[in-house]
Amino acid sequence: MIVAALLLGLAAFIAVLRILRAERVARRVASTAQTALRVMSDPDKSDDEKEREVRRASVTLLGLFLAIAGIGVAALGATAAVVWGGAQAGLYSLDAAIAVASSWPFLIGSTVGAVVLWLALDRLGRNKPAPEAGKADKDMSDRDEVPYGPMEQALHNFAFASPARQKRLGALETRLYRGRIDPARAHRPVFVTSLPRAGTTIMLNALAGLPEFASATYRHMPFTLSPLLWSRIGPVFQQSAATAERAHGDGLEVSGDSPEAFEEMLWMAFFPRHYREDRILTWDAGELEPEFAEYFRTHMAKVVATKPGARRYLSKNNANIARLPLIESICPDAAVLIPVRDPRAHVASLMRQHARFLDLHAREPFGRRYMEGVGHFEFGAALRPIAFREGAPGPQAATGPDFWLRYWIDAYEHVLATAGRGAVFLDHDAFCAAPQAHLPQLARAIGAEDPAELAALAPMFRAPRPAPVLDGADPQLLARADALHDTLCRRALGAEAAPIAKEATA
């Protein structure tokens, strides 16, 4: 009887937490703390500005602390009322109930049970029948686009709040799993990079399906710098690997095992000075730091160790076009695949995604925190353009085709000026129109172990649609973009894209 009463009290405790929405308050605490940390490390803000914003955050945190304390008192009061009521009814004595509640078996069992119950309620809430109409439809759509429950969101907020903490956890993992980390698996990596919407995701998905390549996956979120350690702990907190369309609304489906672009979190942890409030600065080879190079190569080997049989690292990171010389300095044996898309189709796609994520971020703040936490600053309220040139406009100017055309031109002029010998340019439109002809060339360029396996992926690619008309675009910008596109395509999988030898270099 005592155990039954205590379990009923535990259920009352959880019920009060959920009714009073404790998880929402906890998310606000994490979000406010994350914002304050970001402000404190922002080199563009003066000390006075930092002091004012941190002071405001402190007041907000105080209010949230009082709210959490009140919710906690209410939850404990509900539990106490249940247990006290049983004692008053003569079912047991309070001393006996306290003795059972403070015993190790009950403490461990009730903790595990509470976590399981909380996760079960989260899943039950996500699996409710879809509402028929009105605002409920909009709310359900938001949950589908940001498929994380309250506990998972709180965990992500905690992980995103401190890149330095992620870095330290990765270093701890290196010591714990040293026997599984083979430095040779950091040789001959393949980096897929370009502006977003250039065809980088389809290339990542194609190569990640080959046995020799391993890439970061959604299973590694949110502690992406500790893929081996988190693969042991993460399943307790993560959802099942159900397949669903990703938030881009582009028809690509993802699951927990899908490859994704999470490498940027490593760069954020080591180079915070490059991430300004409204832009991201480019890198050069002179910024090579031995500590980072060693950490990066070790991280690559860890990712490869997460996939049985894999021998090479694969990543997709759109921001890597801002640091091509540095990547070549760290990994001189790397192949860097750079898909290039028709500028009209590319700009139209960039504009659609920016509008889509502006809407999503306005409806679901966690969507913005998620993108910023993993280093996706490409769209929506999270947009921070890479400053490929001095005086480039900031995110506030991203209101029409001319902004994106200029950004396209700046990006690929920078790529042409900085790409090294390992760069492999891909004409995305020609590649997708005739994959059977291009895949053997790609296999040679990246030193694929089995070219036939790569050639068999031809059905993944679909011929592109005709390029749209960019209404209102500056004709001179269009002409510049077309000329630059021609120059890039003349380098695509041609003589200048030197194949990467299959033997690992020192």
C-alpha positions as CSV (number, residue, x, y, z in Angstrom):
1,M,0.0,0.0,0.0
2,I,2.8,2.4,0.8
3,V,4.5,1.9,-2.6
4,A,1.2,2.3,-4.4
5,A,0.6,5.6,-2.5
6,L,4.1,6.8,-3.3
7,L,3.7,6.0,-7.0
8,L,0.4,7.8,-7.0
9,G,2.1,10.8,-5.5
10,L,4.8,10.6,-8.1
11,A,2.1,10.6,-10.8
12,A,0.6,13.7,-9.2
13,F,4.0,15.4,-9.2
14,I,4.4,14.8,-12.9
15,A,0.8,15.9,-13.6
16,V,1.3,19.2,-11.9
17,L,4.6,19.8,-13.8
18,R,2.8,19.2,-17.1
19,I,-0.3,21.1,-16.3
20,L,1.7,24.2,-15.2
21,R,4.0,23.7,-18.3
22,A,7.2,23.4,-16.4
23,E,9.0,22.4,-19.6
24,R,8.1,25.6,-21.3
25,V,9.6,27.7,-18.4
26,A,12.7,25.5,-18.5
27,R,13.1,26.1,-22.3
28,R,12.8,29.9,-21.6
29,V,15.5,29.6,-19.0
30,A,17.8,27.8,-21.4
31,S,17.0,30.2,-24.2
32,T,17.6,33.3,-22.1
33,A,20.9,31.9,-20.7
34,Q,22.0,31.0,-24.3
35,T,21.2,34.5,-25.5
36,A,23.2,36.0,-22.6
37,L,26.2,33.9,-23.3
38,R,26.1,34.8,-27.0
39,V,25.9,38.5,-26.1
40,M,28.9,38.2,-23.7
41,S,31.0,36.7,-26.5
42,D,29.9,39.0,-29.3
43,P,32.9,41.1,-30.4
44,D,30.7,43.6,-32.2
45,K,29.0,44.8,-29.0
46,S,30.5,47.4,-26.6
47,D,30.9,46.6,-22.9
48,D,28.0,49.0,-22.1
49,E,25.7,47.1,-24.5
50,K,26.7,43.8,-23.1
51,E,26.1,45.0,-19.6
52,R,22.6,46.3,-20.4
53,E,21.6,43.1,-22.2
54,V,23.0,40.8,-19.6
55,R,21.2,42.8,-16.9
56,R,17.9,42.4,-18.7
57,A,18.6,38.7,-19.1
58,S,19.4,38.5,-15.3
59,V,16.0,40.1,-14.5
60,T,14.3,37.6,-16.8
61,L,16.1,34.7,-15.3
62,L,15.1,35.8,-11.8
63,G,11.4,35.9,-12.8
64,L,11.8,32.5,-14.4
65,F,13.5,31.1,-11.3
66,L,10.5,32.3,-9.2
67,A,8.2,30.6,-11.7
68,I,10.1,27.3,-11.6
69,A,10.2,27.5,-7.8
70,G,6.4,28.0,-7.6
71,I,5.8,25.1,-9.9
72,G,8.1,23.0,-7.9
73,V,6.3,23.9,-4.6
74,A,2.9,23.1,-6.2
75,A,4.2,19.7,-7.5
76,L,5.7,18.8,-4.2
77,G,2.5,19.9,-2.5
78,A,0.4,17.6,-4.7
79,T,2.7,14.7,-3.8
80,A,2.6,15.5,-0.1
81,A,-1.2,15.8,-0.2
82,V,-1.5,12.3,-1.7
83,V,0.9,10.6,0.8
84,W,-0.6,12.5,3.8
85,G,-4.1,11.6,2.8
86,G,-3.2,7.9,2.8
87,A,-1.7,8.3,6.3
88,Q,-4.8,10.2,7.5
89,A,-7.0,7.4,6.2
90,G,-5.0,4.9,8.4
91,L,-3.5,3.0,5.5
92,Y,0.0,3.4,6.8
93,S,2.1,5.7,9.0
94,L,4.0,8.8,7.7
95,D,7.2,7.4,9.2
96,A,6.9,4.2,7.2
97,A,6.1,6.1,4.0
98,I,9.2,8.3,4.5
99,A,11.4,5.3,5.1
100,V,10.3,3.6,1.9
101,A,10.5,6.8,-0.1
102,S,14.1,7.5,1.0
103,S,15.3,3.9,0.3
104,W,17.7,3.4,-2.6
105,P,15.6,0.9,-4.5
106,F,12.6,3.3,-4.5
107,L,14.7,6.3,-5.4
108,I,16.3,4.5,-8.4
109,G,13.1,2.9,-9.5
110,S,11.0,6.0,-9.2
111,T,13.5,8.1,-11.1
112,V,13.6,5.6,-14.0
113,G,9.8,5.3,-13.9
114,A,9.3,9.1,-13.9
115,V,11.6,9.5,-17.0
116,V,9.8,6.7,-18.8
117,L,6.4,8.2,-17.9
118,W,7.4,11.7,-19.1
119,L,8.7,10.4,-22.4
120,A,5.6,8.2,-22.9
121,L,3.4,11.3,-22.3
122,D,5.5,13.3,-24.8
123,R,5.0,10.6,-27.5
124,L,1.3,10.2,-26.7
125,G,0.9,14.0,-27.2
126,R,2.7,13.8,-30.5
127,N,0.6,10.8,-31.7
128,K,-2.8,12.5,-31.0
129,P,-5.2,12.5,-34.0
130,A,-4.7,15.6,-36.2
131,P,-7.1,18.4,-35.4
132,E,-9.7,19.1,-38.1
133,A,-9.2,22.8,-38.7
134,G,-8.2,26.2,-37.5
135,K,-5.3,27.1,-35.3
136,A,-4.9,23.4,-34.2
137,D,-3.9,22.6,-37.7
138,K,-1.2,25.2,-37.6
139,D,0.1,24.0,-34.3
140,M,0.3,20.4,-35.5
141,S,2.2,21.6,-38.6
142,D,4.7,23.4,-36.4
143,R,5.3,20.2,-34.4
144,D,5.9,18.3,-37.6
145,E,8.4,20.9,-38.9
146,V,10.3,20.9,-35.5
147,P,9.9,17.3,-34.4
148,Y,11.2,17.5,-30.9
149,G,9.3,17.2,-27.7
150,P,9.8,19.5,-24.6
151,M,12.4,17.2,-23.0
152,E,14.4,17.0,-26.3
153,Q,14.2,20.7,-26.8
154,A,15.5,21.4,-23.3
155,L,18.4,19.0,-24.0
156,H,19.2,20.7,-27.3
157,N,19.1,24.1,-25.6
158,F,21.5,22.9,-23.0
159,A,23.9,21.5,-25.6
160,F,23.7,24.6,-27.8
161,A,24.3,27.0,-24.9
162,S,28.1,26.4,-24.7
163,P,30.2,25.3,-27.7
164,A,33.2,25.3,-25.2
165,R,31.3,22.6,-23.2
166,Q,30.9,20.6,-26.4
167,K,34.6,20.9,-27.1
168,R,35.5,19.7,-23.6
169,L,33.1,16.8,-23.8
170,G,34.7,15.8,-27.2
171,A,38.1,15.9,-25.5
172,L,36.9,13.6,-22.7
173,E,35.5,11.2,-25.3
174,T,38.9,11.1,-27.0
175,R,40.4,9.8,-23.8
176,L,37.6,7.4,-23.1
177,Y,37.5,5.8,-26.6
178,R,41.2,6.1,-27.6
179,G,41.2,2.4,-28.5
180,R,38.4,2.8,-31.1
181,I,39.9,5.9,-32.7
182,D,42.1,5.1,-35.7
183,P,43.9,8.2,-37.0
184,A,44.2,6.5,-40.5
185,R,40.5,6.9,-40.8
186,A,41.0,10.7,-41.1
187,H,42.9,10.3,-44.3
188,R,41.4,11.1,-47.7
189,P,38.2,12.7,-46.5
190,V,35.5,14.1,-48.8
191,F,34.0,17.5,-48.1
192,V,30.8,18.5,-50.0
193,T,30.3,22.3,-49.9
194,S,28.7,25.1,-51.9
195,L,26.0,27.6,-51.2
196,P,22.9,25.9,-49.8
197,R,20.4,24.7,-52.4
198,A,23.2,23.9,-54.9
199,G,22.8,20.1,-54.7
200,T,25.0,19.4,-51.7
201,T,22.4,17.3,-49.9
202,I,21.7,14.9,-52.7
203,M,25.5,14.5,-53.1
204,L,25.9,13.8,-49.4
205,N,23.0,11.2,-49.4
206,A,24.5,9.5,-52.4
207,L,28.0,9.1,-51.1
208,A,26.9,8.3,-47.5
209,G,25.2,5.2,-48.8
210,L,28.6,3.8,-49.9
211,P,30.2,1.4,-47.4
212,E,33.5,3.2,-47.3
213,F,32.1,6.6,-46.2
214,A,30.8,7.7,-42.8
215,S,29.1,11.0,-42.0
216,A,27.5,12.7,-39.0
217,T,23.8,11.7,-38.7
218,Y,20.8,13.0,-36.7
219,R,21.7,10.3,-34.1
220,H,24.7,12.5,-33.2
221,M,22.5,15.4,-32.2
222,P,22.8,17.5,-30.1
223,F,26.3,16.5,-28.8
224,T,27.8,16.3,-32.3
225,L,31.4,16.6,-31.1
226,S,31.0,13.4,-29.1
227,P,29.6,10.9,-31.6
228,L,30.9,7.8,-29.9
229,L,29.9,8.7,-26.3
230,W,26.5,10.1,-27.3
231,S,25.7,7.0,-29.4
232,R,25.7,5.2,-26.0
233,I,23.6,7.7,-24.1
234,G,21.5,9.4,-26.7
235,P,18.9,6.6,-27.4
236,V,17.5,7.2,-23.9
237,F,16.4,10.7,-24.9
238,Q,15.9,10.4,-28.7
239,Q,12.8,9.6,-30.7
240,S,12.5,6.5,-32.9
241,A,14.0,6.6,-36.3
242,A,10.7,7.4,-38.1
243,T,11.2,8.9,-41.5
244,A,9.6,12.3,-42.3
245,E,10.1,15.2,-44.7
246,R,12.7,17.7,-43.5
247,A,11.8,21.3,-42.6
248,H,12.9,22.6,-46.0
249,G,9.8,21.2,-47.6
250,D,11.7,20.0,-50.6
251,G,10.5,16.4,-50.5
252,L,13.7,15.0,-49.0
253,E,12.9,12.6,-46.2
254,V,15.2,12.1,-43.2
255,S,15.3,9.8,-40.1
256,G,17.6,9.5,-37.2
257,D,20.0,7.6,-39.3
258,S,20.2,10.1,-42.2
259,P,23.4,12.0,-42.8
260,E,23.3,15.7,-42.1
261,A,25.5,18.8,-41.8
262,F,26.6,19.1,-38.2
263,E,30.3,19.8,-38.7
264,E,29.9,23.6,-38.3
265,M,29.5,23.2,-34.5
266,L,33.2,22.3,-34.4
267,W,34.2,25.4,-36.2
268,M,32.0,27.5,-33.9
269,A,33.7,26.0,-30.8
270,F,37.2,26.9,-32.0
271,F,36.6,30.1,-34.0
272,P,34.0,32.2,-32.2
273,R,35.5,35.4,-33.4
274,H,34.4,34.6,-37.0
275,Y,30.7,34.6,-36.0
276,R,29.5,38.1,-35.8
277,E,25.9,39.2,-35.0
278,D,25.0,39.9,-38.7
279,R,27.7,38.1,-40.7
280,I,30.3,35.4,-40.7
281,L,34.0,36.2,-41.6
282,T,36.0,34.1,-44.0
283,W,39.1,32.1,-43.0
284,D,42.5,31.8,-44.6
285,A,45.4,29.3,-44.4
286,G,47.2,31.6,-42.0
287,E,44.7,30.8,-39.3
288,L,45.8,27.1,-39.0
289,E,46.0,26.2,-35.3
290,P,47.7,22.9,-34.5
291,E,45.3,22.2,-31.6
292,F,42.3,22.6,-33.9
293,A,43.9,20.6,-36.7
294,E,44.5,17.7,-34.3
295,Y,41.0,17.9,-32.8
296,F,39.5,18.0,-36.3
297,R,41.3,15.0,-37.6
298,T,40.4,13.1,-34.4
299,H,36.8,14.1,-34.8
300,M,36.8,12.7,-38.4
301,A,38.2,9.4,-37.2
302,K,35.5,9.3,-34.5
303,V,32.7,9.8,-37.0
304,V,34.1,7.0,-39.1
305,A,34.3,4.7,-36.1
306,T,30.5,5.1,-35.6
307,K,29.8,3.2,-38.9
308,P,31.0,-0.4,-39.0
309,G,33.2,-1.1,-42.0
310,A,33.6,2.6,-43.0
311,R,37.1,3.8,-43.8
312,R,36.7,7.5,-44.9
313,Y,35.1,10.6,-43.5
314,L,32.4,12.4,-45.4
315,S,30.8,15.8,-44.6
316,K,28.4,18.3,-46.0
317,N,29.0,21.8,-44.8
318,N,27.9,24.8,-46.8
319,A,30.1,27.2,-44.8
320,N,33.3,25.4,-45.9
321,I,33.4,27.5,-49.0
322,A,34.5,30.3,-46.7
323,R,37.6,28.4,-45.5
324,L,38.9,26.3,-48.5
325,P,42.6,27.2,-48.0
326,L,42.4,26.3,-44.3
327,I,40.8,22.9,-45.1
328,E,43.5,22.2,-47.7
329,S,46.1,23.0,-45.1
330,I,44.6,20.6,-42.5
331,C,43.7,17.9,-45.0
332,P,45.9,18.1,-48.1
333,D,44.7,14.7,-49.3
334,A,41.0,15.7,-49.2
335,A,38.6,15.9,-52.1
336,V,36.3,19.0,-51.9
337,L,33.2,18.6,-54.0
338,I,31.6,21.9,-55.1
339,P,28.3,21.6,-56.9
340,V,27.4,24.6,-59.0
341,R,23.8,25.3,-60.0
342,D,22.2,27.6,-62.6
343,P,22.1,31.0,-60.9
344,R,18.4,31.6,-61.8
345,A,17.2,28.3,-60.4
346,H,19.6,28.6,-57.4
347,V,18.6,32.1,-56.4
348,A,14.9,31.3,-56.8
349,S,15.4,28.3,-54.4
350,L,17.4,30.4,-51.9
351,M,14.5,33.0,-51.9
352,R,11.9,30.3,-51.3
353,Q,13.8,28.8,-48.4
354,H,14.5,32.1,-46.8
355,A,10.8,33.0,-46.9
356,R,9.9,29.5,-45.6
357,F,12.2,29.7,-42.6
358,L,11.2,33.3,-41.8
359,D,7.7,32.0,-41.4
360,L,8.8,28.9,-39.4
361,H,11.0,30.9,-37.0
362,A,8.2,33.4,-36.4
363,R,5.9,30.5,-35.4
364,E,8.3,28.3,-33.7
365,P,11.3,30.0,-31.8
366,F,13.0,26.7,-31.2
367,G,13.4,26.3,-34.9
368,R,15.6,29.3,-34.9
369,R,17.5,28.2,-31.8
370,Y,18.1,24.8,-33.4
371,M,19.5,26.3,-36.6
372,E,21.8,28.7,-34.8
373,G,22.9,25.9,-32.4
374,V,24.1,23.7,-35.2
375,G,25.6,26.5,-37.2
376,H,23.0,26.8,-39.9
377,F,22.9,30.5,-40.5
378,E,21.7,30.3,-44.1
379,F,18.0,31.3,-43.9
380,G,15.2,32.9,-42.0
381,A,15.6,34.8,-38.8
382,A,18.9,32.9,-38.3
383,L,20.4,34.4,-41.5
384,R,24.0,35.6,-41.1
385,P,25.5,35.9,-44.6
386,I,29.2,35.0,-45.1
387,A,31.1,38.2,-45.7
388,F,32.9,37.1,-48.9
389,R,33.8,40.8,-49.6
390,E,34.2,44.0,-47.7
391,G,31.0,46.0,-47.5
392,A,28.7,43.1,-48.3
393,P,25.1,43.8,-47.2
394,G,23.7,42.2,-44.1
395,P,20.6,40.0,-43.5
396,Q,18.3,43.0,-43.4
397,A,18.9,43.5,-47.1
398,A,17.7,39.9,-48.0
399,T,14.4,41.1,-49.5
400,G,14.6,40.4,-53.2
401,P,16.5,38.7,-56.0
402,D,19.3,41.2,-56.3
403,F,20.6,40.5,-52.7
404,W,20.8,36.8,-53.5
405,L,22.3,37.3,-56.9
406,R,25.0,39.5,-55.4
407,Y,25.6,36.9,-52.7
408,W,25.8,34.1,-55.4
409,I,28.4,36.1,-57.3
410,D,30.4,37.0,-54.2
411,A,30.4,33.4,-53.1
412,Y,31.6,31.8,-56.3
413,E,34.1,34.5,-57.1
414,H,35.6,33.8,-53.7
415,V,35.5,30.0,-54.4
416,L,37.4,30.5,-57.7
417,A,40.0,32.6,-56.0
418,T,40.6,30.2,-53.1
419,A,39.9,26.7,-54.3
420,G,43.0,24.4,-54.2
421,R,44.1,21.4,-56.1
422,G,41.6,19.1,-54.3
423,A,38.6,21.1,-55.5
424,V,36.2,19.1,-57.7
425,F,33.6,21.3,-59.4
426,L,30.3,19.7,-60.4
427,D,27.9,21.1,-62.9
428,H,24.8,20.2,-60.9
429,D,22.4,20.6,-63.8
430,A,24.5,18.6,-66.2
431,F,25.3,16.0,-63.6
432,C,21.6,15.4,-62.7
433,A,20.6,15.3,-66.4
434,A,23.1,12.6,-67.2
435,P,24.4,10.9,-64.0
436,Q,25.5,7.8,-65.8
437,A,28.1,9.8,-67.7
438,H,29.3,11.8,-64.7
439,L,29.4,9.3,-61.9
440,P,32.5,7.4,-63.3
441,Q,34.3,10.7,-63.5
442,L,33.3,11.5,-59.9
443,A,34.5,8.1,-58.8
444,R,38.0,8.8,-60.2
445,A,38.1,12.3,-58.8
446,I,37.4,11.1,-55.2
447,G,39.3,7.9,-55.5
448,A,36.2,5.7,-54.8
449,E,37.2,2.2,-53.9
450,D,34.4,0.6,-56.0
451,P,33.4,2.9,-59.0
452,A,30.6,0.4,-59.8
453,E,28.9,1.1,-56.5
454,L,28.9,4.8,-57.2
455,A,27.7,4.3,-60.8
456,A,24.7,2.3,-59.4
457,L,23.5,5.5,-57.7
458,A,22.4,7.1,-61.0
459,P,18.6,6.6,-60.2
460,M,18.9,8.9,-57.2
461,F,19.4,11.9,-59.6
462,R,16.6,13.6,-61.5
463,A,17.0,16.0,-64.5
464,P,16.5,19.6,-63.4
465,R,13.5,21.7,-64.4
466,P,14.0,24.7,-66.7
467,A,15.5,27.7,-64.9
468,P,12.8,30.1,-63.8
469,V,12.5,33.8,-64.7
470,L,13.7,36.0,-61.8
471,D,11.2,38.8,-61.9
472,G,12.7,42.2,-60.9
473,A,16.3,41.1,-61.0
474,D,19.0,43.5,-62.2
475,P,19.9,42.5,-65.8
476,Q,23.6,43.4,-65.2
477,L,23.7,41.1,-62.2
478,L,22.2,38.3,-64.2
479,A,24.8,38.8,-66.9
480,R,27.6,38.7,-64.4
481,A,26.1,35.6,-62.8
482,D,25.7,33.8,-66.1
483,A,29.3,34.6,-67.1
484,L,30.6,33.3,-63.7
485,H,28.5,30.2,-64.0
486,D,30.0,29.5,-67.5
487,T,33.5,29.8,-66.0
488,L,32.7,27.5,-63.1
489,C,31.1,24.9,-65.4
490,R,34.2,24.8,-67.7
491,R,36.1,23.6,-64.6
492,A,33.6,21.0,-63.7
493,L,35.0,17.4,-63.6
494,G,37.6,18.5,-66.2
495,A,41.3,18.5,-66.4
496,E,41.7,21.0,-63.6
497,A,39.9,18.7,-61.1
498,A,42.8,16.4,-60.4
499,P,41.9,13.0,-59.1
500,I,42.7,12.1,-55.5
501,A,45.0,9.2,-55.2
502,K,43.6,6.1,-53.4
503,E,46.7,5.8,-51.3
504,A,46.6,7.8,-48.1
505,T,49.1,10.5,-47.8
506,A,51.1,11.3,-44.7
